[in-house]
């Protein structure tokens, strides 16, 4: 941690009350890989206020056994410098209550930790549990009288359709007010996603051309190289659309398409995102390609005739003044050729070319503004330029920026770290609302009611061949032959 990071962290922490973090599903995969290492970093960097962590899960452990689990998770998965001394200090803040011990046992442990932190302490409940278990956990918190002065972070997917999302919201609101609920989307916690807002609204160069008059189409492409990796039971009841599109890709679409908010604050940003969702046309199943990789039905727990999609590509449309007639092409899937997170903005080509035949103009597609939403954020603007030498030959060139080129690259928080910290700050900017979630399920209803049949594709490909008809006469941006320039290796 740099001195600047420490100074900023101490300044911000003074404004926050201490927190008891109650981590449900504390021995699960997400907790081990992301949440415990993230809490470890927030604790050691002093970016979070004083906190105590109460873990709970179905595993019958005691506190010392869970502390060993937490230290092992931080050792294996922390992306920062790990030392046994730091881990031991962190472990002293951790305790554990088996979920089977009941609401009263949990309440007793949480109150003990609150007493350590003082009367100003708040609670943050993180539900790292399957959606079907969420209501039982919330009811347990109510029975334990752990609702007041608390906030709750809920994992995706939030419902499986419009009716289930409405019912889930109604059930949650029995005990928690909307302002206490943080529906998490870790994509929005990434530095790169927030850079979209900075790129659009801080630069007079781009915002005037961010509309249908200059932009031809937009792609949001999130292929995943990994297959199910043992998650077939979860995936068989969910599929790629519910798992990724409603919860992640539509949220990124809102950042790309929203109008300028009146302020860089949670309510104005949330309202502009919801306006995008209200303007979305219901999905047309004819504009959707569903795929399933060969071998999926051989996975344990998968039905022999399963129609669950492991891949989905679709065309979304936003029926408002800014975006009328501009298609948004979204694609995601498992077992694809590469793992990427790309947003491509394709600009209109000039209406007429003055360049001679064979010059190369237009042969490599339109000019693109490309955002790479990987942890090391990159952006590229491609354009045609003259090739040095005699004659008029044009090549595709690019201007590129990588976040790693800045001196502040080491200050980046990982997605879950940022979102946990934002929940402590009561900042809803990067979280989704009940209205937004319900509207997205409403938009999705035609597809869920009448899904096209799944088409087979080979693992290591880019999906079923039908994706090319979906996007015609355009082409998918991935795979592309772009080589991201690396400042460290350039002379």
C-alpha positions, 0 to 999 in steps of 0.5 A: 500500500502506498502512502497516498492510499493510506492517507486517503483511506484514513481520511475517509474512514474517519467519516464512517462508523465501525462495522460488524460484517456478518458473512453468510456462506462464509465457507463457500467458494465466493467467500474464500476466493473474494470476500475474505481476501477483500475484507483482509485488504480493507482491514490491513489498508485501513480503507475500511473503518474498524470492523469485526467479522462474524462468519456463519454457514452450514458447516459445523466449525468453531471460531478457531477452525474458521479462523484457519479457513480465513487465513488459508483463503487470504494466503491463497487468493489475496492479490496483495502482499500477504504476511503471516503477521498481518493474517494473524492480526486479521484473524483476531477480528474473526469469529464464527457461528454455525447456522444450525445453532439458530438465530439466538446464537447468531444474535449473541455473537453479533452483540458481543462484537458490537459491544467491542466496537461501541454504540455507534457501530453498524451491521453489514450482512453479506448474503453469499448464499444461493438465491433460494436460501436468501429469504431464510437468511433474512427471516433469521436476521429478523428473528435475531433482531439484527435488522436495525442499524444494518444493511444487507448485500444480496448476490445475484441472480435476483429472481428468475423472472418478473413475478419472482423478482416482485415477490422477492422484493415484497418479501424483503421489504417486510423487514428491510427498507429499500435504502438498506438493500444493496443488490450487488453486481461485481461488474459495476464495482470494477474500476473499468466500469466507472471509467465509462462514466468518466470517459463520457461525461468528463470529456467534451470530445466524446459526449457530443457524438454519443448518440444515433447520429454518429454511432452505428451500433454497440457491442457488449461482449463478455465471453468466458473461457472456463466451462462450468467448473463444477457448477452444473447444479446451479447452472442447470436451473439458471442458464447464461441469460439469467446468470449474466445478461440480466445481472451484468450485461444489461447493467453495463448497457445502462452505463453506456446508454444513460443520459447525463445525471444531474449529479454524480450521486447515487439517486441521480445515477440510479434514476438515469439507469432506470430511464434506460431500462424503461426505454428498452424494448421487450426482447424479441426471441427472433433476435436471440441465439441460445447455445449449449456447448457439446458435452454440457449434457454429460456434466453431473446433474444435467438432464439428458435432454437439457435445453439450458443455454450456456451461451446467449447472443442477442440484439437489444434496442432502446426506444428513446431520442438518443438511441433510436435505431442503434442496435446493442449486440450482447454476447456471453457464454461458457467454454468459448475461445477466450475470456474477454470483457469488451465494449465496442462503439462502432461509428458511422462510416463516411457517406462517400469515399474520395479515395482510389480503389485499392486504397484500403479505406473501409476494408477493416470495418468502421472506426471503433472506440473499444473499452477493455473492462478487464481489471487492467482497464484499457481503451482504444480508438481506431481510425484510418491513416495513411501508410508512409510512402508513395501513393495513397494506401490506408491502414487501421491505426489506433490511439491506446491508453492503459490504466497501468500507465498511470502512477496511481494504478496500485490504488485500484480496489478489486470489485468486491472490496469497492462494493463492500466499502460503498455499502458501508458508506451507504452509497448505492451508486454501483448497486441495482434497484428494485425498480430496475431489476423488475423492469429488466425481467419485464423486458425479458419476458418474451424470451423467457416465455418463448425461448428459441431452441439451443444450438450446439457449439464446440468448446473453444469456439465463439459460439453457434454459427447463427450469431453471424446472421444475428449481427449481419450486415455487421461483424462481431468485434471479437476475435480481433487481431488488436495487439494492446501495446505494453508500455513496459516492453516498449523501447 
